Amino acid sequence: MLVITTPSIEGKKIIRYYGIVSGEAILGANIFKDFFAGIRDIVGGRSAAYEKELRQAKDIAITEMTETAEALGANAVIAVDLDYETIGGGGGNMLMVSASGTAVTYE
């Protein structure tokens, strides 16, 4: 499955558009507690543990999106956009990573 951020595939012809597909992953409040508890992991202003969790959430969102596209019969997702949002309020904040794009078939 080809996954790209551009709206077209260079040198290829898109023969069918299936519509928008998406996938989401939510990191619970415990990741923030773990982040602050593991502050010693920070090297050069970065937290390896926190970055690993964000990367994993991004991978889950992209996998869900591509599985939906495959179920429609697509062989690519174009114009992919990744969004990171905080949801909830007070002490129950969560981070949502969403991936969306257009499922297509190209040849």
DSSP file (Angstrom, degrees, kcal/mol; ACC not computed):
  #  RESIDUE AA STRUCTURE BP1 BP2  ACC     N-H-->O    O-->H-N    N-H-->O    O-->H-N    TCO  KAPPA ALPHA  PHI   PSI    X-CA   Y-CA   Z-CA
    1    1 A M              0   0    0      0, 0.0     2,-0.4     0, 0.0    75,-0.2   0.000 360.0 360.0 360.0 120.7    0.0    0.0    0.0
    2    2 A L  E     -a   76   0A   0     73,-1.7    75,-2.8    64,-0.0     2,-0.5  -0.705 360.0-172.6 -82.2 129.6    1.5    3.3   -1.1
    3    3 A V  E     +a   77   0A   0     -2,-0.4     2,-0.3    73,-0.2    75,-0.2  -0.975  15.1 161.1-127.3 115.7    0.9    6.1    1.5
    4    4 A I        -     0   0    0     73,-2.4    76,-2.3    -2,-0.5     5,-0.0  -0.927  42.9-139.1-136.8 158.3    1.9    9.6    0.4
    5    5 A T  S    S+     0   0    0     -2,-0.3    73,-0.1    74,-0.3    -1,-0.1   0.589  77.7  92.2 -90.8 -12.2    1.3   13.2    1.4
    6    6 A T  S    S-     0   0    0      2,-0.1    73,-2.5    73,-0.1    74,-0.2  -0.476  79.0-127.2 -83.3 156.2    1.0   14.5   -2.2
    7    7 A P  S    S+     0   0    0      0, 0.0     2,-0.3     0, 0.0    -1,-0.1   0.494  90.3  33.7 -82.2  -2.0   -2.3   14.7   -4.1
    8    8 A S  S    S-     0   0    0      5,-0.0     2,-0.6     2,-0.0    71,-0.1  -0.942  78.0-119.8-144.7 166.6   -1.0   12.8   -7.1
    9    9 A I    >   -     0   0    0      3,-0.3     3,-2.4    -2,-0.3     5,-0.1  -0.933  36.9-121.5-113.2 111.0    1.4   10.0   -7.8
   10   10 A E  T 3  S+     0   0    0     -2,-0.6     3,-0.1     1,-0.3    -2,-0.0  -0.247  93.1   4.3 -56.9 127.4    4.2   11.1  -10.1
   11   11 A G  T 3  S+     0   0    0      1,-0.2     2,-0.3     0, 0.0    -1,-0.3   0.465 113.5  98.6  79.6   1.8    4.3    9.0  -13.3
   12   12 A K    <   -     0   0    0     -3,-2.4     2,-0.5    94,-0.0    -3,-0.3  -0.866  67.0-131.2-121.8 155.3    1.2    7.1  -12.4
   13   13 A K        -     0   0    0     -2,-0.3    94,-2.2    -3,-0.1     2,-0.6  -0.917  14.7-140.1-108.3 125.0   -2.5    7.4  -13.4
   14   14 A I  E     +B  106   0A   0     -2,-0.5    92,-0.3    92,-0.2     3,-0.1  -0.732  22.9 177.2 -81.5 122.8   -5.2    7.4  -10.7
   15   15 A I  E     +     0   0A   0     90,-2.6     2,-0.3    -2,-0.6    91,-0.2   0.597  61.5  23.8-105.8 -13.9   -8.0    5.3  -12.1
   16   16 A R  E     -B  105   0A   0     89,-1.5    89,-2.3     0, 0.0     2,-0.5  -0.960  56.4-155.8-155.5 136.8  -10.4    5.3   -9.2
   17   17 A Y  E     -B  104   0A   0     -2,-0.3    87,-0.2    87,-0.2     3,-0.1  -0.944   8.1-178.6-109.0 129.8  -11.1    7.4   -6.1
   18   18 A Y  E     -     0   0A   0     85,-3.1     2,-0.2    -2,-0.5    86,-0.2   0.633  44.1-114.8-100.9 -18.7  -12.8    5.7   -3.2
   19   19 A G  E     -B  103   0A   0     84,-0.9    84,-2.9     2,-0.0    -1,-0.3  -0.646  53.6 -20.2 113.4-172.9  -13.1    8.7   -0.8
   20   20 A I  E     -B  102   0A   0     82,-0.2     2,-0.3    -2,-0.2    82,-0.2  -0.491  54.0-175.4 -76.5 135.8  -11.6    9.8    2.5
   21   21 A V  E     +B  101   0A   0     80,-2.8    80,-2.1    -2,-0.2     2,-0.3  -0.934   6.6 179.4-125.5 153.6  -10.2    7.2    4.8
   22   22 A S  E     -B  100   0A   0     -2,-0.3     2,-0.3    78,-0.2    78,-0.2  -0.962  16.4-164.0-149.8 166.1   -8.9    7.7    8.3
   23   23 A G  E     -B   99   0A   0     76,-2.1    76,-2.7    -2,-0.3     2,-0.3  -0.982  11.0-162.5-150.4 148.8   -7.5    6.1   11.4
   24   24 A E  E     -B   98   0A   0     -2,-0.3     2,-0.3    74,-0.2    74,-0.2  -0.945   9.2-172.9-134.8 153.5   -7.0    7.3   15.0
   25   25 A A  E     -B   97   0A   0     72,-2.1    72,-3.1    -2,-0.3     2,-0.5  -0.984  12.2-155.0-143.4 137.9   -5.0    6.4   18.1
   26   26 A I  E     -B   96   0A   0     -2,-0.3     2,-0.6    70,-0.2    70,-0.2  -0.959   4.3-152.7-120.4 128.8   -5.5    7.9   21.5
   27   27 A L  E     -B   95   0A   0     68,-3.5    68,-2.1    -2,-0.5     5,-0.0  -0.874  25.1-134.4 -95.7 124.7   -2.8    8.0   24.2
   28   28 A G    >>  -     0   0    0     -2,-0.6     3,-1.7    66,-0.2     4,-0.5  -0.125  28.0 -93.8 -74.8 173.4   -4.4    8.1   27.7
   29   29 A A  H >> S+     0   0    0      1,-0.3     4,-1.6     2,-0.2     3,-0.9   0.761 116.5  73.6 -59.0 -27.1   -3.5   10.3   30.6
   30   30 A N  H 3> S+     0   0    0      1,-0.3     4,-3.0     2,-0.2    -1,-0.3   0.799  86.7  62.5 -62.7 -26.8   -1.1    7.7   31.9
   31   31 A I  H <> S+     0   0    0     -3,-1.7     4,-2.2     1,-0.2    -1,-0.3   0.883 103.7  49.0 -64.9 -34.9    1.4    8.5   29.2
   32   32 A F  H <X S+     0   0    0     -3,-0.9     4,-2.4    -4,-0.5    -2,-0.2   0.901 112.0  47.8 -70.1 -39.8    1.7   12.1   30.6
   33   33 A K  H  X S+     0   0    0     -4,-1.6     4,-2.6     2,-0.2     5,-0.2   0.933 113.9  47.6 -62.9 -45.0    2.2   10.7   34.1
   34   34 A D  H  X S+     0   0    0     -4,-3.0     4,-2.2     1,-0.2    -2,-0.2   0.884 109.9  54.5 -62.2 -38.0    4.8    8.3   32.8
   35   35 A F  H  < S+     0   0    0     -4,-2.2    -2,-0.2    -5,-0.2    -1,-0.2   0.945 112.7  40.5 -61.0 -49.5    6.4   11.2   30.8
   36   36 A F  H >< S+     0   0    0     -4,-2.4     3,-1.1     1,-0.2    -2,-0.2   0.855 115.2  51.8 -71.5 -33.1    6.8   13.3   33.9
   37   37 A A  H 3< S+     0   0    0     -4,-2.6     3,-0.4     1,-0.3    -1,-0.2   0.840 112.9  46.5 -68.8 -31.6    7.9   10.4   36.1
   38   38 A G  T ><  +     0   0    0     -4,-2.2     3,-2.7    -5,-0.2    -1,-0.3  -0.044  69.9 129.9-100.6  32.6   10.5    9.5   33.5
   39   39 A I  G X   +     0   0    0     -3,-1.1     3,-1.8     1,-0.3    -1,-0.2   0.748  61.3  73.6 -58.7 -23.0   11.8   13.0   33.1
   40   40 A R  G 3  S+     0   0    0     -3,-0.4    -1,-0.3     1,-0.3    -2,-0.1   0.700  82.5  70.9 -65.3 -16.7   15.3   11.6   33.6
   41   41 A D  G <  S+     0   0    0     -3,-2.7     7,-0.7    -6,-0.2     2,-0.3   0.649  73.2 111.2 -71.5 -13.6   15.0   10.1   30.0
   42   42 A I  E <   +D   47   0B   0     -3,-1.8     2,-0.4    -4,-0.2     5,-0.2  -0.452  42.8 176.4 -70.9 125.9   15.3   13.6   28.6
   43   43 A V  E >  S-D   46   0B   0      3,-2.4     3,-0.9    -2,-0.3    -2,-0.0  -0.990  71.9  -6.8-129.6 121.5   18.5   14.1   26.7
   44   44 A G  T 3  S-     0   0    0     -2,-0.4    -1,-0.1     1,-0.2     3,-0.1   0.827 132.6 -53.1  65.1  30.1   19.1   17.4   24.9
   45   45 A G  T 3  S+     0   0    0      1,-0.3     2,-0.4     0, 0.0    -1,-0.2   0.574 117.1 107.1  83.1   9.1   15.5   18.5   25.7
   46   46 A R  E <   -D   43   0B   0     -3,-0.9    -3,-2.4    -5,-0.1     2,-0.6  -0.929  60.1-143.0-124.0 146.6   13.9   15.4   24.2
   47   47 A S  E  >  -D   42   0B   0     -2,-0.4     4,-2.5    -5,-0.2     5,-0.2  -0.927   5.5-164.8-109.4 112.6   12.2   12.4   25.8
   48   48 A A  H  > S+     0   0    0     -7,-0.7     4,-2.1    -2,-0.6    -1,-0.2   0.880  90.6  51.4 -61.7 -39.7   12.9    9.2   24.1
   49   49 A A  H  > S+     0   0    0      2,-0.2     4,-1.9     1,-0.2    -1,-0.2   0.922 112.0  45.5 -65.6 -44.0   10.1    7.4   25.9
   50   50 A Y  H  > S+     0   0    0      1,-0.2     4,-2.3     2,-0.2    -2,-0.2   0.907 112.8  50.3 -66.3 -42.9    7.5   10.0   24.9
   51   51 A E  H  X S+     0   0    0     -4,-2.5     4,-2.5     1,-0.2    -1,-0.2   0.876 108.2  53.9 -63.0 -37.3    8.7   10.2   21.3
   52   52 A K  H  X S+     0   0    0     -4,-2.1     4,-2.3    -5,-0.2    -1,-0.2   0.917 108.9  48.5 -63.0 -43.3    8.4    6.4   21.1
   53   53 A E  H  X S+     0   0    0     -4,-1.9     4,-2.4     2,-0.2    -2,-0.2   0.912 112.1  48.6 -63.5 -43.3    4.8    6.5   22.3
   54   54 A L  H  X S+     0   0    0     -4,-2.3     4,-2.3     2,-0.2    -2,-0.2   0.909 111.5  49.9 -63.4 -42.0    3.9    9.3   19.8
   55   55 A R  H  X S+     0   0    0     -4,-2.5     4,-2.4     2,-0.2    -1,-0.2   0.902 110.7  50.0 -62.4 -41.9    5.6    7.3   17.0
   56   56 A Q  H  X S+     0   0    0     -4,-2.3     4,-2.2     2,-0.2    -2,-0.2   0.911 110.2  49.8 -64.2 -42.3    3.6    4.2   18.0
   57   57 A A  H  X S+     0   0    0     -4,-2.4     4,-2.3     2,-0.2    -2,-0.2   0.901 110.7  50.4 -63.1 -40.7    0.3    6.1   18.0
   58   58 A K  H  X S+     0   0    0     -4,-2.3     4,-2.4     1,-0.2    -2,-0.2   0.919 110.0  50.2 -62.3 -43.9    1.1    7.5   14.6
   59   59 A D  H  X S+     0   0    0     -4,-2.4     4,-2.4     1,-0.2    -2,-0.2   0.891 110.2  50.2 -62.6 -40.1    1.9    4.0   13.2
   60   60 A I  H  X S+     0   0    0     -4,-2.2     4,-2.6     2,-0.2    -1,-0.2   0.932 110.9  49.0 -63.2 -46.2   -1.4    2.7   14.6
   61   61 A A  H  X S+     0   0    0     -4,-2.3     4,-2.1     1,-0.2    38,-0.2   0.912 113.2  46.4 -61.2 -43.6   -3.4    5.6   13.0
   62   62 A I  H  X S+     0   0    0     -4,-2.4     4,-2.6     2,-0.2    -1,-0.2   0.898 111.4  52.1 -66.7 -40.0   -1.7    5.0    9.6
   63   63 A T  H  X S+     0   0    0     -4,-2.4     4,-2.4     2,-0.2    -2,-0.2   0.927 109.7  48.7 -62.0 -45.3   -2.3    1.2    9.9
   64   64 A E  H  X S+     0   0    0     -4,-2.6     4,-1.9     1,-0.2    -1,-0.2   0.914 112.2  49.9 -59.5 -42.8   -6.0    1.7   10.6
   65   65 A M  H  X S+     0   0    0     -4,-2.1     4,-2.0     1,-0.2    -2,-0.2   0.926 112.5  45.4 -62.4 -46.3   -6.3    4.1    7.7
   66   66 A T  H  X S+     0   0    0     -4,-2.6     4,-2.6     1,-0.2    -1,-0.2   0.852 109.4  55.3 -69.8 -33.6   -4.5    1.8    5.2
   67   67 A E  H  X S+     0   0    0     -4,-2.4     4,-2.0     2,-0.2    -1,-0.2   0.895 108.7  48.9 -63.7 -39.0   -6.6   -1.2    6.4
   68   68 A T  H  X S+     0   0    0     -4,-1.9     4,-1.1     2,-0.2    -2,-0.2   0.915 111.7  49.1 -64.7 -42.9   -9.8    0.8    5.6
   69   69 A A  H  X>S+     0   0    0     -4,-2.0     5,-2.3     1,-0.2     4,-0.7   0.909 110.0  50.9 -63.3 -42.7   -8.4    1.7    2.2
   70   70 A E  H ><5S+     0   0    0     -4,-2.6     3,-1.1     1,-0.2    -1,-0.2   0.895 105.3  56.4 -61.5 -40.7   -7.5   -2.0    1.4
   71   71 A A  H 3<5S+     0   0    0     -4,-2.0    -1,-0.2     1,-0.3    -2,-0.2   0.797 106.0  51.6 -62.3 -28.3  -11.0   -3.1    2.4
   72   72 A L  H 3<5S-     0   0    0     -4,-1.1    -1,-0.3    -3,-0.4    -2,-0.2   0.642 123.9-105.4 -80.8 -15.5  -12.3   -0.7   -0.2
   73   73 A G  T <<5S+     0   0    0     -3,-1.1    -3,-0.2    -4,-0.7    -2,-0.1   0.500  71.2 144.8 102.5   7.7  -10.0   -2.1   -2.9
   74   74 A A      < -     0   0    0     -5,-2.3    -1,-0.3    -6,-0.2    31,-0.3  -0.362  39.0-163.3 -76.8 156.7   -7.5    0.7   -3.0
   75   75 A N  S    S+     0   0    0     29,-2.0   -73,-1.7     1,-0.2     2,-0.3   0.260  74.0  28.5-120.0   8.8   -3.8    0.3   -3.6
   76   76 A A  E     -aC   2 104A   0     28,-1.5    28,-2.6   -75,-0.2     2,-0.4  -0.986  57.8-146.4-159.4 156.5   -2.8    3.8   -2.3
   77   77 A V  E     -aC   3 103A   0    -75,-2.8   -73,-2.4    -2,-0.3     3,-0.3  -0.990  27.8-171.5-125.8 121.5   -3.7    6.6    0.0
   78   78 A I  E     + C   0 102A   0     24,-2.8    24,-2.8    -2,-0.4   -73,-0.2  -0.638  58.9  29.6-109.9 167.8   -2.9   10.0   -1.2
   79   79 A A  E    S-     0   0A   0    -73,-2.5   -74,-0.3    -2,-0.2    -1,-0.2   0.871  79.2-172.7  54.6  42.1   -2.9   13.5    0.3
   80   80 A V  E     -     0   0A   0    -76,-2.3     2,-0.4    -3,-0.3    21,-0.2  -0.443   7.5-170.2 -71.7 136.4   -2.3   12.0    3.8
   81   81 A D  E     - C   0 100A   0     19,-2.8    19,-2.1    -2,-0.2     2,-0.4  -0.993   8.9-155.0-128.3 134.4   -2.5   14.4    6.7
   82   82 A L  E     - C   0  99A   0     -2,-0.4     2,-0.4    17,-0.2    17,-0.2  -0.928  13.6-172.3-109.0 133.0   -1.4   13.7   10.3
   83   83 A D  E     - C   0  98A   0     15,-2.7    15,-2.6    -2,-0.4     2,-0.5  -0.964  12.5-159.8-126.7 143.8   -3.0   15.6   13.1
   84   84 A Y  E     + C   0  97A   0     -2,-0.4     2,-0.3    13,-0.2    13,-0.2  -0.990  21.6 170.4-122.2 122.1   -2.2   15.7   16.8
   85   85 A E  E     - C   0  96A   0     11,-2.7    11,-3.6    -2,-0.5     2,-0.4  -0.969  29.4-134.6-133.0 146.0   -4.9   16.9   19.2
   86   86 A T  E     - C   0  95A   0     -2,-0.3     2,-0.3     9,-0.2     9,-0.2  -0.848  28.2-173.6 -95.6 139.2   -5.4   17.0   23.0
   87   87 A I  E     + C   0  94A   0      7,-2.7     7,-2.5    -2,-0.4     2,-0.1  -0.919  40.4  35.3-130.4 157.4   -8.9   15.9   24.1
   88   88 A G        -     0   0    0     -2,-0.3     2,-0.3     5,-0.2     5,-0.2  -0.283  69.7-114.0  91.1 177.7  -10.5   15.9   27.5
   89   89 A G    >   +     0   0    0      3,-0.1     3,-1.9    -2,-0.1     2,-0.1  -0.913  66.3  13.0-146.1 171.2  -10.1   18.4   30.3
   90   90 A G  T 3  S-     0   0    0     -2,-0.3     3,-0.4     1,-0.3     0, 0.0  -0.373 127.6 -19.4  61.7-132.8   -8.8   18.7   33.8
   91   91 A G  T 3  S+     0   0    0      1,-0.2    -1,-0.3    -2,-0.1    -3,-0.0   0.457 126.8  76.8 -86.7  -1.1   -6.6   15.8   34.8
   92   92 A G    <   +     0   0    0     -3,-1.9    -1,-0.2     2,-0.0    -2,-0.1  -0.044  61.7 151.8-101.7  33.0   -8.0   13.5   32.1
   93   93 A N        -     0   0    0     -3,-0.4     2,-0.3    -5,-0.2    -5,-0.2  -0.331  19.2-177.2 -64.8 142.8   -6.2   14.9   29.1
   94   94 A M  E     - C   0  87A   0     -7,-2.5    -7,-2.7   -66,-0.1     2,-0.5  -0.943  21.8-130.5-134.8 157.8   -5.4   12.5   26.3
   95   95 A L  E     -BC  27  86A   0    -68,-2.1   -68,-3.5    -2,-0.3     2,-0.5  -0.948  18.9-161.4-112.1 128.7   -3.6   12.9   23.0
   96   96 A M  E     -BC  26  85A   0    -11,-3.6   -11,-2.7    -2,-0.5     2,-0.5  -0.928   3.0-164.5-111.3 132.1   -5.2   11.8   19.8
   97   97 A V  E     -BC  25  84A   0    -72,-3.1   -72,-2.1    -2,-0.5     2,-0.4  -0.967  13.9-175.4-110.9 125.3   -3.2   11.1   16.6
   98   98 A S  E     -BC  24  83A   0    -15,-2.6   -15,-2.7    -2,-0.5     2,-0.4  -0.955  12.3-165.2-125.0 144.7   -5.3   10.9   13.5
   99   99 A A  E     +BC  23  82A   0    -76,-2.7   -76,-2.1    -2,-0.4     2,-0.3  -0.990  15.3 170.8-124.1 132.7   -4.3   10.1    9.9
  100  100 A S  E     +BC  22  81A   0    -19,-2.1   -19,-2.8    -2,-0.4     2,-0.3  -0.984   7.6 138.0-141.5 153.9   -6.6   10.8    7.0
  101  101 A G  E     -B   21   0A   0    -80,-2.1   -80,-2.8    -2,-0.3     2,-0.5  -0.948  51.3 -75.9-171.5-174.7   -6.2   10.7    3.2
  102  102 A T  E     -BC  20  78A   0    -24,-2.8   -24,-2.8    -2,-0.3     2,-0.3  -0.907  37.7-137.4-107.3 123.2   -7.9    9.8    0.0
  103  103 A A  E     +BC  19  77A   0    -84,-2.9   -85,-3.1    -2,-0.5   -84,-0.9  -0.632  36.3 163.5 -78.6 132.0   -8.1    6.1   -1.0
  104  104 A V  E     -BC  17  76A   0    -28,-2.6   -29,-2.0    -2,-0.3   -28,-1.5  -0.928  37.1-131.9-142.1 164.8   -7.3    5.5   -4.6
  105  105 A T  E     -B   16   0A   0    -89,-2.3   -90,-2.6    -2,-0.3   -89,-1.5  -0.991  31.2-179.0-116.5 131.9   -6.4    2.8   -7.2
  106  106 A Y  E      B   14   0A   0     -2,-0.4   -92,-0.2   -92,-0.3    -2,-0.0  -0.872 360.0 360.0-125.8 161.4   -3.6    3.7   -9.5
  107  107 A E              0   0    0    -94,-2.2   -93,-0.1    -2,-0.3    -1,-0.1   0.321 360.0 360.0-135.4 360.0   -1.8    1.9  -12.4
